[in-house]
């Protein structure tokens, strides 16, 4: 368990880097010096199969710290759906430093992507950021899945359903104040390299979110629009995650 600056207990795991065996192709750079923090999407968990598959692939490129955001799974507290969660990422990054990783990248998915960008822009302390399937702005309701998400967040019945079905405990009430949106926070990430990954088949956020994030960011930045890729962890193939791992290694070499 980790503990955030505001006292929330965070369920987490640490997977050491997979050192190549004799005769195997070596990892692109020294993975024992690299830590990768994986931040899941809304209602997700590091314990889910898709997340564990991602951790397994990324562990070829460094040690991986995966965790559950507040209000999710076995973590304490209530989720604020992207606001106070930057403290959860900060706790995971701090743990990666304590373990001994001199370079730390954060890879976030969906809500976790928004939090990763906001954490890097507002709190600093990381060496690379990857935002996968992330929103650029708040309150987006342009797709059916996002209208369902807002029902879960804003209605008492929705919050109860999220608690019972997804083990996700959502804080009632509106944000006050409204946190800085990801596309504005993206402009504060520099000089840390930022990779934005989005699928052209994303059913939650259309690709204009990725372009808005990219336009809001400053160099160094990179944008991948992946053909046929859907949304976040469940749609991410091992090949895409491997490609992300190689990008992290290239920026740390």
C-alpha positions, 0 to 999 in steps of 0.5 A, spaced: 500 500 500 502 507 498 499 513 501 498 519 498 499 526 500 492 527 503 492 521 506 489 516 502 491 509 501 493 506 494 493 499 492 499 498 488 504 492 485 511 493 483 513 488 477 521 488 476 524 489 469 525 482 466 532 482 464 533 478 458 536 471 458 542 469 455 541 468 447 535 473 447 535 480 444 537 485 449 532 490 451 533 497 447 536 500 454 538 499 461 531 497 464 534 496 471 534 504 471 527 505 468 521 505 472 514 505 468 508 507 472 501 505 469 495 509 471 488 505 469 482 508 466 475 510 470 472 503 473 479 500 472 484 496 476 491 494 476 488 487 477 484 486 471 487 482 466 488 487 460 492 491 465 496 485 467 498 484 460 500 491 459 504 491 465 507 484 463 509 487 456 512 494 459 516 490 464 521 488 458 523 496 458 523 497 466 520 496 472 513 497 473 509 500 478 501 499 477 496 501 482 489 503 483 486 510 483 482 512 489 475 509 490 477 504 485 478 496 487 482 495 494 484 503 494 481 507 499 477 514 498 473 516 493 474 517 486 474 525 483 474 522 476 481 526 474 482 531 479 485 529 486 488 523 482 494 527 481 496 525 488 495 518 487 500 518 481 505 522 485 505 517 490 506 511 485 512 516 482 515 517 489 515 509 490 518 508 483 524 513 486 524 510 492 525 503 489 531 506 485 529 508 478 533 514 476 528 515 470 520 514 471 515 514 465 508 515 466 503 511 462 496 513 463 489 510 459 483 514 458 482 517 465 489 515 467 491 519 461 488 525 463 491 525 470 498 523 467 498 529 463 495 533 469 500 530 474 506 532 469 504 539 468 502 541 475 506 537 479 512 535 475 517 530 477 517 525 471 521 524 465 516 522 460 509 521 459 504 517 455 497 519 454 493 513 451 486 514 449 485 520 453 480 526 453 482 533 452 477 537 455 472 535 461 464 534 460 464 531 453 458 527 452 458 526 444 458 519 445 453 514 448 459 511 452 461 518 455 453 519 456 453 513 460 459 515 464 456 521 466 450 518 468 454 514 473 458 520 476 452 525 476 446 520 479 445 517 485 443 511 482 449 511 477 454 512 483 450 506 486 451 501 480 458 503 479 460 501 486 456 494 486 458 492 479 465 496 478 467 496 485 468 504 484 466 509 489 465 516 486 465 522 490 458 526 490 457 533 488 460 537 482 468 539 482 469 546 485 473 549 483 473 545 476 480 543 475 485 545 469 483 541 463 488 536 460 489 540 453 491 546 458 496 542 462 499 539 456 502 545 455 506 545 461 509 538 460 515 541 456 521 539 457 519 532 458 517 528 452 509 527 451 507 521 447 499 522 445 496 515 443 489 515 440 485 510 436 481 512 430 476 507 432 475 510 439 468 509 442 469 514 447 473 520 445 473 521 437 480 523 435 479 531 435 481 530 443 488 527 441 489 533 436 487 538 441 492 535 446 497 535 441 496 542 439 496 544 446 502 541 448 509 544 446 515 540 444 518 535 445 511 532 443 509 526 438 502 524 436 500 517 434 493 515 431 492 508 431 488 505 425 483 500 428 484 501 435 479 502 440 479 505 447 484 504 453 487 498 456 482 493 453 483 494 446 491 495 447 494 490 443 501 487 446 504 490 439 502 497 441 504 496 448 511 494 445 511 500 441 510 504 447 515 501 451 520 502 445 518 509 445 520 510 452 527 507 451 528 511 445 527 517 450 531 514 456 537 512 451 
